Amino acid sequence: MSEPAPDTATSTPDGTPRGAPLRPGHPGAAQWVPPGADVERLREAARGCRGCELWEPATQVVFSAGAADGRLALVGEQPGDQEDRRGIPFVGPAGRLLQRAVAEAGIDLATTYVTNAVKHFRFEQRTGAGRRIHRTPDLAHVTACRPWLAAELAQVDPEVVVCLGATAAKALLPEGFRVTKHRGQLIRRVTSRGEKTFLGTIHPSAVLRVPEAEREAAHAALVADLRVAAGALT
């Protein structure tokens, strides 16, 4: 599936969100994306991407995992510390929580495509602590990386795409979408592959951040949203 048809009130004709200019010296990923490439070729090509500055401090690009013909795609924010070190998305604490939530929702993870809106880990190094602290990608990073997401979804062509968290929603959902207000709602959007179904929900890391007394309820709400997505598969 290609990226959704742009909303002309909020996007340029090629779908780039207005208000998210590419930074000087960082041209965006488009020139590194091989036209018509399958997922494996895209993954190989992404290793050389210099579309924004995030490649420089990151260990490696983290592209995707799962079924290249998955009927459902899960799109997260960016790789975290463990993902950056291992080169695989959703293998850290949030990933383990997501795997459990997906199973509880009745979704077969083995037939699901998993990726992120941004392919390199954005972090800050805390001096003396030996820790790399996650930093949320800017909209400019989402814009720069969006050609990879569009190309891989065009190849996978899932029936349903779940956006996990606000960053993924910025990449694929209308500008007015808010996770807190619209989570769990099915959204039909026109793409070059026809109409497709999208759903936005929280990122699994958000469940880990709530107070422990509220964590079970937050996890249950995530599972409920994923069940809605599973039910949308025809």
N, C-alpha and C positions, 0 to 999 in steps of 0.2 A: 504494500500500500504506500502510495506517495503521501506527502504531507497534505493536510486538509486545504481545500480551496481557500485562498486568503479572504479575509473580511476587508473590503476596500476601505473601510473607515479606520482600520487600525493597522493595516499591512501595506507594504509596497506590492507591486504587481507580481513579484516572484515569491511572495509569502513571507518576506523578512519583516518582523515586527517593527513598526515605527517606534522611534525613541530608543533603539538599540543599535547604534552605529558600531561598525567594526573599528577597533582601535588602530591607530597608526602603526604600521609595521606588522600587523596581524591581519592577513587578508581573508580569513575564514577558510573553511575546509574544502570548499567546492573544487578547487584546482587539484586536490589530492584524491578525489573520489572518482574511480574508474567507471565510466558510463556502462550501465547494463551488467555490472559485475555481480556475481552471486555473493552470498554472505561470507564464504571463506576468502574470496578475493578481496572483498571489502575489509575484512579483518587484517589481512596481510598489508593492504595499502595504508590502513590507518596507523601502522607503526611509523610511517614517515611523515605523518601530518604535522605541519607547523602553522596551523590556522590561527592559533592564539598562543599566548605566552605560557599556558599551563603545562605544555609538554616539557619545559625546561627543568623544573624541579621534580617532576613526577618520575617514579621509577620506570614506568612503562604505560603504554596505552592499555585501557581495559575496555574491550569492545562489547562482546555479548556472550551468551551461553544458551543452551537449550536447543529446541527443535527449529531448524531453519524453515520448516513449513508449518509452524505452530498455528493453531486456530485462534489462540489467545496470546497476546503479547503483554508483558509487564514492563513498564518503562519507569525507571527510577531517576534519581537526581544525578549522581556522579559516583565514581568509586570512592570507597573509604580507605583507611590505612591498610587493612588486611587485603582488600581487593587490589590496591596499588602494588602491594608486594607480590601477590600471587598471580595477578593478571586475569582474574575471573570475577565477574560481578556477583554481589550478594553472597559473599562467603564469610563475612564478619557477623557480629551479634545481630544486627538488623536483618541480615540475610537468613540466619537461622530462624529468627522469629517469623520472617516471611514464609519460609518453607513450611513451618508448622501451620500458619494461617491458611496457606494455599491448600494444604492437605485437608484441613478442617472444613474448607469451603467446597470440597469435592472436586478440586481441580487436579489433574495429573500434571505434575511439574515436568515430567519427562517429555510431554507433548506441548510444552509452553515455551515461547521465546522470551528471553530475559535480557534487557539492555538498560542503558542509561542515556539521559539527554545529553550529558557531557561526559567525554571519554577519558579525561585525565583528572587526577585527584588534585583539588585545590585545598591548600592547607597553609598554616603558619607554623614555623618551628619555634617552640618555646625554649629559649636559651637556658641551658643547664638542666632542663627537665628531660631531655631526650625523647620528647613526645612531639608528634605532628598533630596539630589540632585542626579539625575540619573547618573550612570556611565555605559558606554557601556561594556557588557560582553566581556571577553577575549576569544580567540579561545579555550583555555583550558576549559572554562565553556561550550561552545557550544559542545565540544567533550564529556565532562562528561555527559551532559544532552541528548545527541543524542539518546541513547537507548529508552527514553520515546517517543520522536518524531517518531522514527521508529516504535515502537509498536502501537502507537495510529493511525498512518496513515495506518498501516497494517490492523487494524480493520475497520477503516472508509472506506478505499479503494476509495478515490475520483478519479474522472476522470481528474480533473485539480487542480493543487496546485499553489497558488500565494504566492510568497515569498516577504514579505513587508520589504524592507530594506536590508542592507548589512549583518547583522548578520544572518537573515533567509537564505539569499543566500549562506553564508558560510556553513550552515548546510546541504543544499540540492542541490546546483547547482555546476557545474564544477568550479575548482579553478580559471580559467581565467575569470569567469563572473564578470562584473563590472556594477553596477546599472546605472551609468551615461552613459555607452556606449551601454548596451544591454537591457535596460528596455523596456518592452512592447513586447519583442520577445518571440514567442512560442518555447519551447525547449522540444524535445521528449527524454525521458530517459528510459532505460530498468530497470525494477524492477522485483521482484519475482512474481508480479501480472501481468506481461506483460508490454508493453510500456505505459507510462503515460505522460501527458503534464504538463510542468512547465512553469511559467512565473515569472520574477522578476520585481519589480517596487520599487518606494520609499516607505518608511514608512510614514504613515499619519502625524507623528510628524514633518517630514521634511517640510510639507506644512505650519505648524504653525510657523516654524522658519524663513521662508523667509520674507523679508520686506512686509509690508501690501500691498503696491502697486503691488507686484508680486504674492500675495496669490491666487487671482482668477485664474490666468493662471496656477499656480502650481496645484491647485485643479482640474482644467479641464484636465490637463495632467494625473493626477492619475485616474480620471474617464475614460479617453480614454484607459488607460492600462487595467483597470478592464473590460471594454467592450470587449477588445480583448480576455481576459480570458473567459468571458461569451460566446462569440461566438465560443469558442473551445469546448464547451460542445456538445456532440453528441446526 
